[in-house]
Amino acid sequence: MLTFTALGPFQAWADGAPLDLGGQRQRAVLARLLVAGGRAVPVNTLIDELWPGSPPAQALSTIQGYVSRLRRALEPGRAPREEAGVLVSAPPGYALRARTEQVDAWHFESLVKSGVKPDVKSDGAPARVWAAMDTALGLWRGPALAEFAELSWAATEAGRLEELRLIALERRADAGLALGRATALVADLEAHASAYPLREEAWRLLAVALYRMGRQGDALAALRRARAVWREELGLDLTAGLKRLEADMLAQRLEEPPAPRAAAPGLPGAGTVPGDAAPGDTAPVSGEPAAGAPVLRVLVADDQALVRAGLKAVLDAEPGVAPAGEAANGEEAIAGVRATRPDVVLLDIQMPRLDGLAAARRILAGERPPKVVMMTTFGSDENLYAALRAGVSGFLLKTSPPEQILAAIRAAAAGDALIDPAVTTRLISAFAGRVDPDSPPALAGLPDDRLDVLKLVARGLTNRQIGQTLSLPEEEVSLSVKALLEHLGLFDRAQLVMAAYESGLVTPGAK
């Protein structure tokens, strides 16, 4: 059987024997298709991501050569004119066709996502949860996609998989505590909390394990350490959940505390579960709309026809998302918004006749405007900063992988801010603290709980993630964000991010 491993050294295997995948860039083509989870990756995206900033003149033919050689390696018995069945042509690019269990990263993610479903937990089967998480963690043989770490798409995917690995560790520990394995878990939980001191679940699990061993003093000391770290790093106290745990321990009334579920990450862009790689697969797809959910309509505005065609193909292939139209310049974008009333506009920041920045201002000044996401290849810091101040939902690089673009569309439609990590630090560092006559009023007078929410908005957390961090219902967080916008006279989440940095509430590089 053909299998692929990415949770450690990247390799393809045929019945347990490693295959020759060629050189670094050729291997990167296969890895990039694996990361896409069965979705098509446009050829122009492969070119931009294999040669960031400086593709060679013969890039297209080089990619075609890589694909041809990979096909021979993966399907050596395929006849010369027979259609490929693994690395397939999927206009305007290529896709990897495989079952979930053939790809360790896909299999891992399927196990983790199934292990955090409410029905699995409520079945009262900690032994099954332990077994699923143990199997999932056993698939790891080293850092994910490490040999491609210098490529932004690989670094993003590696970070997403690492977050899922931490969730799996915490879910296994949670099940282990329910099975009475506290003593065996304490050492690992101590190392986990020390390595990831901002994770609430890490401290909760460690404190409960110590308490179950009869070490009440050590359990309370662990929570004191968590409080000290959070105050120093975030300027926040313990969450309500950890405070209740501390009080129960002090009162010695803790017996079988309910364990909050560790939620799988939703994020900007983060990623997808490769559940549609082949017919019959049942792995869930992150971000896939529920039955009957409204379709998100997206207008694409870019002066390059190839970019528009590639984005349209991505939208056409994604359930729950559809192209509303396209525009080749700012004037056409404004007219297109008025004619089609899209939910989201992907807008190139530099276009002829009327640039994207001016078009964004006009679009956002209309009645019930759509969310606007600026696209850039590099862009000037001044333009990007001005775009955020104008009220766009954020920006992303044109070279972003399709799954990141789709995640950005859904996040923008949901009201989240999108600031691509590849340029955020530079941009915020350059403009934080700048005095602007149009800046919102000072934050003085805002209660501490609202400031706590604003700090986490500025750090890029969604309402759900803020609720998990502060132990608040997501609806309450949403109301707090709305109140912040009204208080500061703003109308978009990205403007809140800028206000937090400009006011000095959050500083560049702070955690």
Secondary structure, 3 states (H helix, E strand, C coil): CEEEECCCCCEEEECCEECCCCCHHHHHHHHHHHHCCCCCEEHHHHHHHHCCCCCCCCHHHHHHHHHHHHHHHHCCCCCCCCCCCCEEEECCEEEECCCHHHEHHHHHHHHHHHHCCHHHHHCCCHHHHHHHHHHHHHCCCCCCCHHHCCCHHHHHHHHHHHHHHHHHHHHHHHHHHHCCCHHHHHHHHHHHHHHCCCCHHHHHHHHHHHHHCCCHHHHHHHHHHHHHHHHHHCCCCCCHHHHHHHHHHHCCCCCCCCCCCCCCCCCCCCCCCCCCCCCCCCCCCCCCCCCCCCCEEEEEECCCHHHHHHHHHHHHHCCCEEEEEEECCHHHHHHHHHHHCCCEEEEECCCCCCCHHHHHHHHHCCCCCCEEEEEECCCCHHHHHHHHHHCCCEEEECCCCHHHHHHHHHHHHCCCCEECHHHHHHHHHHHCCCCCCCCCCCCCCCCHHHHHHHHHHHCCCCHHHHHHHHCCCHHHHHHHHHHHHHHHCCCCHHHHHHHHHHCCCCCCCCC
